[in-house]
C-alpha cells in the first residue's frame, strides 16, 4: 500500500505526542517537519527515523517538498507547547 505523505508544522511538545501516534500508522509517512526553532524541528525529525526534510518556514516546506506539491496529503498542525 502506498503511504500518504504528511508534513507537520510546529514541533513543540504537543506535536511530539501527535507525531509519535502518527508514526505508528502504516498508511502515513511524515516526510517533512517545520518549526521556526531549528532544534525542535531536528529533534522531531530524528525521532522519526526516516530522515524527513527539515524546514524553518511552512511556505518553503510546501514549495520544497515534492510529495506536498502533488497534494497527496497536506496536514498542518500548529502546536503550542
Buried (B, 14 or more C-beta within 10 A) or exposed (E): EEBBBBBBBBBBEBBBEBBEEBBEEEEBBBBBBBBEEEEBBBBBBEBBEEEBBBBEEBEEBBEBBEBBEEEBBBBEBEBEE
